[in-house]
Amino acid sequence: MLNPAQASVVTTEGHCLVAAGPGSGKTHVASMRAARLLKDYPTDRLCGDLHRRGRA
């Protein structure tokens, strides 16, 4: 289940940057957004990138 802030990221059109603390559901939001985009757009028009910073 997504909270209102997460749901707004999933349904936002265009580019989106998600920056939040540990355990906040960033990976879940990214996967839900990707699933929505794959359903709604031709796959030859999509490019995704997910970056994680390692622990110091």
Order of alpha helices (4+ residues) and beta strands (2+ residues): alpha-alpha
